[in-house]
Amino acid sequence: MKALFASVILAAGFAGAADLPKEEDYYPITILPIPEAVVLEASGLEMMPDGKLAVCGRRGNLYMVDQPLGKPGDMKFSLYADGLHEPLGLAAKDGWLYATQRGEVTRMKDTNGDGRADQFETLNDGWGITGDYHEYAFGSRHDKDGNIWVVLCLTGSFNSNIDYRGWCVRVTPDGRLIPTASGIRSPGGIGLNHLGEVFYTDNQGPWNGSSSLKHLVPGSFQGHPDGFKWFDLPAVKAALGKAPVKPNTNSRMVAERQRVKELVPPACVLPHGKLGNSSSGFAFDGTGKFGPFKNQLLVGDQTASTLSRVFLEKVNGVYQGAAILFRKGFGSGNLTVMMTPEGACFVGGTDRGWGARGGKRFALERVNWTGKVPFEIHEMRAKPEGFELTFTHEVDAKSAADTASYAMEAYTYMYRADYGSPEVDKATPKVVKATVAADRRSVRLEVSGLVKGHVHELRAAGVRSAAGLPLLHAEAYYTLNEIPAQ
């Protein structure tokens, strides 16, 4: 089989593995030239109405970048605001620039046109801070009702020592705070999908076996129970009623979902050590100008300095889907990600507090699509008997129909109060049949041994395109919360 694939590649004009296409052939990275004197640990990004890029940093500074879509030599940085308290989210609306700081949501504007913000207003500061290093606050852009969603890290990894730590709250346009969801541990980013629904990333730790992307809805419980104590607050009682049943430790998510009706399972697990260690901000291309992955989420990882691509679907009313590595090689620890209407993806980050594979203390970069389409698994959908894969190119029918081209394993994580979890309850589902569609753009996999609640790790290393190319990324990780009935 290997000899056959090698001959196909040679016939297609590729000398060998070194000659095969690489990520940068499709999605090159441009480094934005941060001025030498500026320490910019990029933590929030927003495009302004005048075409400038607003970028804030963990050290409290906020810059405007002129001509961010152009050549690096033409870009200019100018200080817009300083003295903010570790802002982790920017949003522009109605002439204001909103920043989610550690202790409040602030809005600001430049009223005299000199390029510096001179009017600052606190929109809401209704949650507590103790001074613990871990009490980050990540803010979204505005939802359809004009609300900003804020996810609040715990005090340390384990405890909620002051009001609303370990919670999601909404801040309304008129500055009211609405308690929204409990169970947050350590977010790395929050945002909206193309439908306007809100998701956030939570990181491995207590009650979180691995980092994951989670769906936020009012009244949901996201997994970490220490914040239940704030259900005694009048505002929480009025908005949400009583606390959920406390989950059992050393259990499994699929079992506790039966006991705790408010518990929402991770929409997509990004397996620890495989797709990174610390999931962060994310964005999506809603225009198709960034290539063939319209409306899929590009999720950053702070430790691995990567972006992963997440395809989501709803099964039985629950989000689930597949994560696939998209791009590696960023300069620092990716923390914030933003897509522009022009199809430019900006990524910023820092390695302070945690190491990052990129190696730089901080970085601000831009990813653009060259117009070439990589050979990739485009979507991976759950089916009653297995999965359906779609591809960005026509497949070679012989290799795609060969069950030996695929391998699969499945595992889950302990749902427990201890920090993290190894992969447990391992299984080996088997691809017993692969049916190639007539248009050769999709393959239906019949799999024996599907396990509800498990991550199903697919390796499709044997599949080739009609032109003889292997997949640019051959591994996909599907979180099977529900098995569809049809």
Helices and strands as residue ranges (DSSP letters): H 2-11, G 17-19, H 23-26, E 29-31, E 42-47, E 53-57, E 62-66, G 72-74, E 76-81, E 90-93, E 96-100, E 105-109, E 119-124, E 137-142, E 148-152, E 167-171, E 177-182, E 187-192, E 198-202, E 212-216, G 225-232, H 234-240, H 253-259, E 268-269, E 279-284, E 297-301, E 306-315, E 318-327, E 334-339, E 345-350, E 362-367, E 377-383, E 386-391, H 397-401, G 403-405, E 407-413, E 423-427, E 430-436, E 442-448, E 455-459, E 475-479
